[in-house]
Amino acid sequence: MGLRIEKDALGERRIPEIQYYGINTQRAAENFNLGSRSVNLRLIYEMALIKKAAALVNCRLGQLAEEKAQAIIKACEEISGGKLDREFVVSAFQGGAGTSTNMNVNEVVANRAIEILGGRKGNYDLVHPLNDVNMSQSTNDVYPTALRIAAIRLLRTLSHSLAELQEALQSKENEFSNVLKLGRTELMDALPMMLGQEFGAYAKSIERDRWRVYKGEERLRQINLGGTAIGTGINASPAYIFMITDAIQELSGLGLARSDYPIDITQNNDVFVEVSGLLKACSTNLLKIANDLRLLASGPKGGLGEIELPRMQAGSTIMPGKVNPVIPEMIGQIAMRVMANDYAITMAASGGQLELNSFLPLIAESFLESLELLNQGVTLFREKCITGIKACKEKCRETLEKSAVLAAALVHHLGYDQAAQLAAKALSAGKSIKEVVREETTLADSRIEEILNPLEVTKPGIPGKSGK
C-alpha cells in the first residue's frame, strides 16, 4: 500500500495513499485512540452541507474560483450522500471543541476535490483544506450549526414517532374501554377502573411529549454561522455573514436564523440542555409506561396477568416456555440512557469557559445518541409491543371481584368508619363487599346494587346518589 507524506507545524506523518483524510485527522486518530465510536455521521453530513454552502457563497463573492468551488461542492455532496463514511475515523470523544472533526471533514473534502480536478491526494496547492474548504469559517461556528441542523431533523422525526405512539395508545384506550379492572395506588388495591382509562392516561402523557418535542425545534433554529472563532466574525466578510445563512436555509430546507449576537451562541450551550431536558421528560413517561406494562403482564400465573404482551422471543436458556417482556425492557433501558446523556450534556454545557466550550463534542455525541435511540425505540415500542397488547378480561374481573375496593362507594352513604369496617370484614371473611353489606346493613338490595355498581365507580360523581 502506497504512502504519502504530509507536513504540518508539528512535523510530518505518513498517510496511506488510499485515504482521503490527512495529517490532522491522522494525529487526532492517534491522540484519541479510545477504541470507541467515531463521530456521529449525521454531524459529518451536516458539516459537509455547511462546507457546500460556504463554497457557493465564497464563489458568488469572487473569493473562490468557479472550478475549485464546483469540485468542493461535488465532494461535499458525496460525503452527505454517505459515499465516504469510512474516512471519518476520529473518536466522538475528543479534545479541541470539535476541531479534529472539522479538520477531518476539511481534509476529506479537499482531497476528494483534488481528485475531481485530476490531481493526487495531498496536493493542497490545488485545493487547500483550510484556505479553500474552510474559507470564512471556524470549527466554532460550523460544528454547533451542524449539530443544530442534525438535531432539528431528528426532533421532527421523533415528534412524528411520538404522534404515532399516542395514536396506538388511544386505539387501545378505545379497544379496552369496557374492560373493568382493579386500579391500584402504591401497588395496593384502590378503586375500580377501565383498562381503557389506564391506556388513555398513557396516551395523554405521550401527547405532551409529542408537543414538547415539536416545539423544541424552535430553541435550535438560531445559528452562529459567520461568527467564526468566537462570534466576532473575523476573516468573514459582512456580505458572507449575511449570505451564508440564506444559503444554508435553502440547502437544508430548515427555518434557520442568524443569531443577533453570535458570541452568545458560540460560548453558551444551554439550549442543548433545555431540549435534552425535554427528551428526559419524554423518557420519564416512556419508562413509567414500560414498567406499568411489565407489572400488568407479569405472570402469566404468578403475577397480575391483566394484559398479555406480544410474545417476541424465548426468555430463558434453562426455563422452558418462559417469555420475557423484552420490548418494554428495551425502551426502559433507552429511557435510562437518555437520562444519563442528559446529565452528561448538563455537565458539559456548564463546563464551558469564557468564549468557547471545549466539551461540545460530548454534548453532540450525547444529544444525537439520545435522539436516535428515542426515534428507533419509540417506533419499535409501538410496533412490537403496544399494537399487539391484549386484555385478559376474565383475570381483570376476577381480581376486581376478590377485592374490597368498592367499599369506597359506601363512604358518602355510610361514612368512612363503617365503610372501612365492612371492607376489613369482607377481606378477612373472604366474601365480596356486597355480601357483607347485605349482612351488616339495612340497605335494600336495589340500593346496594346501585351504589356498588363498578361501572358507576369508574365515573365522576357520587355512586348511587341519584337514586337516594
SULDANOR-V26019 format. One record per run of one state. SS is the DSSP state (hx for helix, st for strand, lp for the rest). FROM is the first residue (numbers start at 1). TO is the last residue. If there is no record, write none. Layout:
BEGIN
ss = (SS | SS)
from = (FROM | FROM)
to = (TO | TO)
END
This chain:
BEGIN
ss = (lp | st | lp | st | lp | hx | lp | st | lp | hx | lp | hx | lp | hx | lp | st | lp | hx | lp | hx | lp | hx | lp | st | lp | st | hx | lp | st | lp | hx | lp | st | lp | hx | lp | hx | lp | st | lp | st | lp | st | lp | hx | lp | st | lp | st | lp | hx | lp | hx | lp | st | lp | hx | lp | hx | lp | hx | lp | hx | lp | hx | lp | hx | lp | hx | lp)
from = (1 | 3 | 9 | 11 | 17 | 23 | 32 | 38 | 39 | 41 | 61 | 66 | 81 | 85 | 88 | 91 | 92 | 99 | 117 | 129 | 134 | 139 | 176 | 180 | 186 | 188 | 195 | 221 | 222 | 224 | 238 | 253 | 257 | 259 | 262 | 268 | 270 | 297 | 307 | 309 | 314 | 315 | 323 | 324 | 326 | 351 | 353 | 354 | 356 | 357 | 360 | 385 | 386 | 389 | 390 | 392 | 393 | 403 | 405 | 415 | 416 | 430 | 433 | 441 | 445 | 452 | 454 | 458 | 465 | 468)
to = (2 | 8 | 10 | 16 | 22 | 31 | 37 | 38 | 40 | 60 | 65 | 80 | 84 | 87 | 90 | 91 | 98 | 116 | 128 | 133 | 138 | 175 | 179 | 185 | 187 | 194 | 220 | 221 | 223 | 237 | 252 | 256 | 258 | 261 | 267 | 269 | 296 | 306 | 308 | 313 | 314 | 322 | 323 | 325 | 350 | 352 | 353 | 355 | 356 | 359 | 384 | 385 | 388 | 389 | 391 | 392 | 402 | 404 | 414 | 415 | 429 | 432 | 440 | 444 | 451 | 453 | 457 | 464 | 467 | 468)
END
